Amino acid sequence: MVIGVRDKLFGSSGQAGFTLVELLIVILIVGILSAVALPLYLGYTSDARLAEAKALAGSAMTSLSGCVQVKGTGGNCVVSEVQQRIGLDTANTTYDGRWQMSTAQLTVSGTPPGLTGTISVARIGGNATGISLAMFATTTGVVLRCDVTSATPPAIDCLQHFSAAASIFRDRAEKHLMWGW
């Protein structure tokens, strides 16, 4: 009886498994999918890290804006006045030690009153050390730049930089798929 059930399930030849060709096809498909997915994944992770920095800088901008509005025209606020509100310790680093706010100051001046100042955020821990950005508040709006030292637009901005890196990986993946190396 056991032999009859085994013959029904696995066939009478006793051979079971995949052929070498079937395994090679599966490996090829997995390789193609990973070659396409890796550049996209790297682009998404760098965009997520940049979004984390933008959120911290935006939180600082909001807190500093409230601070200087309370002080009125000619008022000036710095990061030490809003550290607790934006989740920074006394060394201006986030609770998890991944981000540091090196500069954060905002001033109200002019008629009509306008906000001016700079907020700089840099990654100091984790797997994205070296990412930094700055928000430059001017009377006409806020400028976001990867170059934390200059309010003038650099040759390439933060989003273009990360998109360019992702497209390089995507181009390499396409060449590998096209030429098979």
C-alpha positions, -999 to 999 in steps of 0.1 A, spaced: 0 0 0 28 25 8 45 17 -25 13 24 -44 9 58 -28 45 67 -35 41 57 -71 10 78 -74 27 109 -59 62 107 -73 57 85 -104 70 50 -109 105 60 -121 116 71 -87 134 102 -100 124 136 -85 139 170 -87 148 197 -112 170 195 -142 201 215 -146 185 237 -173 156 245 -151 179 256 -122 200 277 -146 169 295 -159 158 303 -123 192 316 -115 192 338 -146 158 352 -138 169 360 -102 200 377 -115 181 399 -139 156 409 -113 184 418 -88 203 437 -114 173 459 -120 162 462 -84 195 471 -68 198 506 -85 163 514 -76 168 503 -40 199 524 -36 181 554 -50 152 549 -26 175 545 5 195 577 -3 162 596 -9 150 583 25 181 595 42 178 629 26 142 631 36 152 624 72 176 654 71 150 676 55 125 667 83 150 676 110 159 709 92 122 717 87 115 710 123 142 734 133 129 760 108 95 758 123 107 761 159 131 789 151 103 808 133 81 806 163 109 818 185 118 848 165 81 858 160 78 860 198 109 882 200 96 905 171 116 926 146 153 925 152 149 893 172 174 865 168 171 828 178 197 801 177 196 763 180 203 763 218 169 780 224 149 753 206 170 721 212 144 704 234 116 711 209 133 695 180 148 665 198 184 675 201 208 670 230 232 697 243 258 687 217 231 694 190 229 657 180 197 637 176 188 612 203 201 583 182 234 600 174 229 599 136 224 636 128 240 668 141 228 703 136 259 724 132 242 757 125 207 769 132 199 806 135 171 828 123 166 866 125 136 888 119 145 920 101 133 946 76 100 962 66 79 942 61 95 918 85 112 889 69 131 858 82 168 853 73 192 826 85 208 793 80 201 757 92 228 731 86 223 693 92 250 666 88 249 628 91 275 617 117 265 581 123 251 551 106 256 540 70 252 575 54 280 594 71 288 624 50 253 634 38 246 670 47 223 697 36 215 733 45 184 755 45 190 791 37 161 814 48 159 846 27 133 873 25 120 857 -7 118 821 6 139 791 17 167 776 -4 177 739 2 212 729 -8 237 700 -3 265 726 -2 262 737 35 286 767 30 270 787 3 235 801 -3 242 804 -40 230 774 -60 258 749 -67 262 731 -101 241 702 -88 216 702 -60 208 674 -35 180 657 -54 199 658 -87 230 644 -70 212 613 -56 192 608 -89 224 610 -108 240 583 -86 210 561 -91 210 566 -129 247 556 -130 239 523 -113 208 518 -135 230 524 -167 256 499 -155 228 473 -148 214 478 -183 248 473 -199 253 441 -179 219 429 -191 226 439 -227 261 425 -230 259 397 -204 288 407 -182 
